[in-house]
């Protein structure tokens, strides 16, 4: 589907002209090179009137007030609600996509809701949401819409959360992450072959984004890895991944290991056994990760926040419901005084 004069468009700035007449989109490492009317792999950015434009600005789907724990973020405003939404398209091609009905959509008509950034910010306030979450598909590809919404949210005291695969170019990431308060990055595996064969991308740009977020911003960071049986759940890869996180990002960055269910183009594999998630959590903790969690399955111990000082339960979760919360705004353990990293304001 080409961009036509009838296609709603919004101007962007992360692109440049090539000597052969094409325009290169510089938002992500794909660096799509476009002739007039062509769309990038993400489907929502393309060339129109000799510029690269966004076709989903102000058009969204999936509006829902969720527990912030569902993103998942366990150390950012725990117990609060976030207004979640996304658009269509994605800049990766994951064969196991769990939100494929949105992220792989090529039907722009599914985005029935039209909402300005200011309307979204006000809707979050009206519904008692402490934040807005850009999720379901990767907000990197609709970054202008996400940035403007985050800025509008900040004006009314609402925080902003990006749920992303981190597949973004250095030139665009400073703009994209500047108005964000928290981010959960989907670290899909710790293997270049996995990224290329199953996602159509590369691992190193994601690792570079993680280093940037941790060391050059004040944004709260958590990681999620969907463990797929026989693809990214072996001990060697989990050992390498968790050691890298501790050494490069720090032991206090929470890691979430979530369960795969057969979907999209990988329906021939079984669901992830609970034992696999528990093994991943154990490997992470043994390698120094202070807060390793289990997601998408019922496991109270694996979803509880434990004090890294005395081992006491600080926040006990049963699904998305918090049954015990012993942390105040300072994040200090009431028993030993050790500080739990995060934003508990």
C-alpha positions as CSV (number, residue, x, y, z in Angstrom):
1,X,0.0,0.0,0.0
2,X,1.6,3.2,-1.2
3,X,1.2,6.7,0.3
4,X,-1.3,8.6,-1.8
5,X,-2.4,12.3,-1.7
6,X,-5.3,11.2,0.4
7,X,-3.2,9.6,3.1
8,X,-3.0,11.7,6.3
9,X,0.6,12.6,6.9
10,X,2.6,14.4,9.5
11,X,6.1,15.8,8.8
12,X,9.2,14.3,10.4
13,X,12.8,15.4,10.7
14,X,15.0,12.3,11.1
15,X,15.8,11.7,7.4
16,X,18.2,12.9,4.7
17,X,18.4,12.9,0.9
18,X,20.7,10.5,-0.9
19,X,22.6,11.2,-4.1
20,X,20.4,8.8,-6.1
21,X,17.3,10.8,-5.4
22,X,16.0,8.5,-2.6
23,X,15.3,9.7,1.0
24,X,16.7,7.7,3.9
25,X,14.8,7.4,7.1
26,X,17.2,7.8,10.0
27,X,14.8,6.8,12.9
28,X,16.0,3.2,13.2
29,X,18.9,1.0,12.1
30,X,16.9,-0.3,9.1
31,X,17.7,3.0,7.3
32,X,14.9,2.5,4.7
33,X,15.7,4.2,1.4
34,X,12.5,5.5,-0.2
35,X,11.2,6.8,-3.5
36,X,8.1,8.9,-3.7
37,X,5.1,7.1,-2.3
38,X,7.0,4.2,-0.8
39,X,6.6,3.1,2.9
40,X,9.4,1.8,5.1
41,X,9.3,-1.7,6.6
42,X,7.5,-0.2,9.6
43,X,4.6,0.7,7.2
44,X,3.7,3.9,9.0
45,X,6.7,6.1,7.9
46,X,7.1,6.8,4.2
47,X,7.9,9.3,1.5
48,X,5.4,11.9,0.4
49,X,6.0,15.3,-1.3
50,X,9.8,14.8,-1.1
51,X,9.9,14.3,2.7
52,X,9.6,11.4,5.1
53,X,6.2,11.6,6.9
54,X,4.3,9.7,9.6
55,X,0.9,8.4,8.7
56,X,-0.4,7.5,12.1
57,X,-0.1,10.8,14.0
58,X,-3.3,11.3,16.1
59,X,-4.7,7.9,15.1
60,X,-4.5,5.1,17.7
61,X,-5.9,1.8,19.0
62,X,-6.1,-0.3,22.1
63,X,-7.0,2.4,24.7
64,X,-7.1,0.7,28.1
65,X,-6.4,1.7,31.7
66,X,-3.9,-1.0,32.9
67,X,-2.0,-1.7,36.0
68,X,1.5,-0.4,35.5
69,X,2.8,-3.9,36.4
70,X,1.3,-5.1,33.1
71,X,3.9,-3.2,31.0
72,X,5.8,-4.8,33.0
73,X,7.2,-2.1,35.3
74,X,7.5,-3.3,39.0
75,X,9.7,-0.4,40.3
76,X,7.9,2.5,38.8
77,X,4.8,3.9,40.6
78,X,3.8,0.4,41.7
79,X,0.0,-0.1,42.2
80,X,-0.8,2.8,39.9
81,X,-2.7,2.7,36.6
82,X,-1.4,3.7,33.2
83,X,-3.4,4.6,30.0
84,X,-2.1,2.2,27.3
85,X,-2.4,2.7,23.6
86,X,-0.6,2.0,20.4
87,X,-0.8,2.4,16.6
88,X,-0.2,0.0,13.7
89,X,3.1,-1.2,12.3
90,X,6.5,-2.2,13.7
91,X,10.2,-1.8,12.6
92,X,11.0,-5.4,13.5
93,X,9.6,-8.6,12.0
94,X,9.3,-10.9,14.9
95,X,7.8,-14.2,13.9
96,X,6.6,-14.8,17.5
97,X,4.9,-11.4,17.9
98,X,2.4,-11.5,20.7
99,X,0.6,-8.4,19.5
100,X,0.6,-9.2,15.8
101,X,-3.0,-8.0,15.2
102,X,-1.8,-4.5,15.9
103,X,1.9,-4.4,15.1
104,X,1.6,-6.4,11.8
105,X,-1.6,-4.6,10.7
106,X,-1.6,-3.1,7.2
107,X,-5.2,-2.0,7.6
108,X,-5.1,1.6,8.7
109,X,-8.9,1.5,9.2
110,X,-8.4,-0.5,12.5
111,X,-7.2,2.8,14.0
112,X,-10.7,4.2,14.6
113,X,-9.8,6.5,17.5
114,X,-8.5,10.0,16.7
115,X,-6.9,11.7,19.7
116,X,-4.6,14.7,20.0
117,X,-1.8,14.6,22.5
118,X,-3.7,17.0,24.7
119,X,-6.8,14.8,24.7
120,X,-4.8,11.8,25.6
121,X,-3.2,13.6,28.5
122,X,-6.5,14.8,29.8
123,X,-8.1,11.3,29.4
124,X,-5.3,9.9,31.5
125,X,-6.1,12.4,34.3
126,X,-9.8,11.9,34.0
127,X,-9.4,8.1,34.4
128,X,-7.0,8.5,37.4
129,X,-4.0,7.2,35.6
130,X,-0.6,8.3,36.8
131,X,1.0,7.7,33.4
132,X,0.4,7.1,29.8
133,X,2.1,4.0,28.2
134,X,3.1,3.8,24.5
135,X,2.8,0.1,24.0
136,X,1.2,-2.8,21.9
137,X,3.5,-1.8,19.0
138,X,6.8,0.0,19.2
139,X,6.5,3.7,19.8
140,X,9.8,4.3,18.1
141,X,8.0,4.3,14.8
142,X,5.4,6.8,15.8
143,X,7.9,8.9,17.8
144,X,6.5,12.3,16.9
145,X,3.1,11.4,18.2
146,X,4.6,9.8,21.3
147,X,6.9,12.8,22.0
148,X,4.1,15.3,21.7
149,X,1.9,13.2,23.9
150,X,4.6,12.8,26.6
151,X,5.1,16.6,26.6
152,X,1.3,17.2,26.9
153,X,1.2,14.7,29.8
154,X,4.0,16.5,31.6
155,X,2.0,19.7,31.4
156,X,-0.8,18.1,33.5
157,X,1.3,16.1,35.9
158,X,1.0,12.7,34.1
159,X,4.1,10.6,33.5
160,X,5.1,8.8,30.3
161,X,6.2,5.2,29.7
162,X,7.7,3.7,26.6
163,X,7.5,0.0,26.0
164,X,10.0,-0.7,23.2
165,X,12.4,-3.1,21.6
166,X,15.0,-0.4,21.7
167,X,15.7,-0.6,17.9
168,X,16.4,3.0,17.3
169,X,19.3,5.0,15.8
170,X,21.5,7.2,18.0
171,X,20.4,10.3,16.1
172,X,16.8,9.8,16.9
173,X,16.9,8.3,20.4
174,X,17.9,11.5,22.2
175,X,14.7,13.2,20.9
176,X,12.5,10.1,21.6
177,X,13.6,9.4,25.1
178,X,13.9,13.0,26.3
179,X,10.3,13.4,27.5
180,X,10.0,9.8,28.8
181,X,9.9,8.9,32.5
182,X,10.3,5.1,32.4
183,X,11.0,2.5,29.7
184,X,10.7,-1.2,29.5
185,X,13.0,-2.6,26.8
186,X,12.3,-5.9,25.2
187,X,15.7,-7.6,25.1
188,X,14.5,-10.4,22.9
189,X,17.6,-12.6,23.2
190,X,21.3,-12.4,23.6
191,X,22.2,-13.9,20.3
192,X,22.7,-12.2,16.9
193,X,21.4,-15.2,15.0
194,X,18.1,-15.0,16.9
195,X,17.7,-11.3,16.1
196,X,18.4,-11.8,12.5
197,X,16.5,-15.1,11.9
198,X,13.5,-14.4,14.0
199,X,13.2,-10.6,14.1
200,X,14.9,-9.4,11.0
201,X,17.2,-7.1,13.0
202,X,20.5,-7.0,14.9
203,X,21.4,-7.3,18.6
204,X,24.1,-4.6,18.9
205,X,21.8,-1.6,18.3
206,X,19.6,-2.7,21.2
207,X,22.6,-3.1,23.5
208,X,23.7,0.3,22.5
209,X,20.3,1.8,23.3
210,X,20.4,0.1,26.7
211,X,23.8,1.5,27.5
212,X,22.5,5.0,26.5
213,X,19.4,4.7,28.7
214,X,21.4,3.6,31.7
215,X,24.4,5.9,31.5
216,X,23.2,9.0,29.7
217,X,19.7,9.5,31.0
218,X,17.7,9.5,34.2
219,X,14.9,7.4,32.8
220,X,13.9,4.4,34.9
221,X,14.8,1.2,33.0
222,X,13.5,-2.3,33.2
223,X,14.1,-5.2,30.8
224,X,11.8,-8.0,29.6
225,X,12.8,-11.2,27.8
226,X,10.2,-13.5,26.3
227,X,11.6,-17.0,26.7
228,X,10.9,-19.2,23.7
229,X,11.5,-23.0,24.1
230,X,14.5,-24.1,22.2
231,X,15.3,-20.6,20.8
232,X,16.6,-18.3,23.5
233,X,16.2,-20.3,26.8
234,X,19.4,-22.2,27.0
235,X,21.7,-21.8,30.1
236,X,24.6,-20.5,28.0
237,X,22.6,-17.6,26.6
238,X,20.9,-16.8,29.9
239,X,24.3,-16.7,31.6
240,X,25.8,-14.4,29.0
241,X,22.7,-12.1,29.0
242,X,22.5,-11.7,32.8
243,X,26.2,-11.2,33.3
244,X,26.1,-8.5,30.6
245,X,23.2,-6.7,32.3
246,X,25.0,-6.7,35.6
247,X,28.4,-5.6,34.2
248,X,27.1,-3.1,31.6
249,X,23.9,-1.7,33.2
250,X,24.2,-2.6,36.9
251,X,22.7,-5.1,39.3
252,X,19.7,-3.0,40.2
253,X,18.1,-3.0,36.7
254,X,15.1,-5.3,37.0
255,X,14.7,-8.2,34.6
256,X,11.4,-9.8,33.7
257,X,11.3,-13.3,32.2
258,X,8.0,-13.9,30.5
259,X,6.3,-16.9,29.0
260,X,5.8,-17.4,25.3
261,X,2.6,-18.7,23.9
262,X,2.3,-19.9,20.2
263,X,1.3,-17.0,18.0
264,X,1.7,-15.3,14.6
265,X,4.2,-17.4,12.6
266,X,5.4,-19.6,15.4
267,X,2.5,-21.7,16.3
268,X,4.4,-25.0,16.2
269,X,6.2,-24.5,19.6
270,X,4.9,-25.3,23.1
271,X,4.2,-22.7,25.8
272,X,7.1,-21.9,28.0
273,X,7.1,-24.2,31.1
274,X,7.2,-22.5,34.5
275,X,10.3,-24.4,35.3
276,X,12.1,-22.6,32.4
277,X,11.2,-19.2,33.8
278,X,12.2,-20.2,37.3
279,X,15.6,-21.4,36.0
280,X,16.1,-18.1,34.2
281,X,15.3,-16.2,37.4
282,X,17.7,-18.3,39.4
283,X,20.5,-17.8,36.9
284,X,19.9,-14.1,36.9
285,X,20.0,-13.9,40.7
286,X,23.1,-16.1,40.9
287,X,24.9,-13.7,38.5
288,X,24.0,-10.7,40.6
289,X,20.7,-9.4,39.3
290,X,19.0,-8.0,42.4
291,X,15.5,-8.0,41.0
292,X,14.6,-10.9,38.6
293,X,10.9,-11.5,38.0
294,X,8.7,-14.1,36.3
295,X,5.8,-12.9,34.1
296,X,2.8,-14.2,32.2
297,X,2.3,-17.1,34.7
298,X,1.2,-17.3,38.3
299,X,4.2,-17.3,40.6
300,X,3.9,-15.2,43.7
301,X,7.6,-15.7,44.7
302,X,8.8,-14.8,41.2
303,X,6.7,-11.7,41.1
304,X,7.5,-10.4,44.6
305,X,10.0,-7.6,45.2
306,X,12.6,-8.8,47.8
307,X,14.9,-6.6,49.7
308,X,18.5,-6.9,48.4
309,X,19.7,-6.2,51.9
310,X,17.9,-8.5,54.3
311,X,15.8,-10.6,51.9
312,X,12.4,-9.4,53.3
313,X,9.3,-9.2,51.0
314,X,8.8,-5.5,50.1
315,X,6.1,-5.7,47.5
316,X,4.2,-9.0,47.2
317,X,2.2,-9.4,44.0
318,X,-0.4,-12.0,43.1
319,X,-0.9,-11.5,39.4
320,X,-1.2,-7.7,39.0
321,X,-2.7,-7.3,42.5
322,X,-0.4,-6.0,45.2
323,X,-1.2,-7.6,48.6
324,X,1.7,-6.2,50.6
325,X,3.6,-3.0,50.0
326,X,6.1,-2.1,52.7
327,X,7.9,0.6,50.7
328,X,7.5,4.3,51.2
329,X,8.3,7.1,48.6
330,X,12.0,6.8,49.6
331,X,12.1,3.2,48.6
332,X,13.9,2.1,51.8
333,X,13.3,-1.3,53.4
334,X,11.6,-0.7,56.8
335,X,13.5,-3.6,58.3
336,X,17.2,-3.0,57.4
337,X,17.1,0.5,55.7
338,X,18.5,-0.8,52.4
339,X,17.3,1.2,49.4
340,X,15.3,-0.5,46.7
341,X,16.1,1.2,43.3
342,X,13.1,2.6,41.5
343,X,10.6,5.4,41.5
344,X,8.1,4.9,44.3
345,X,6.9,8.5,44.6
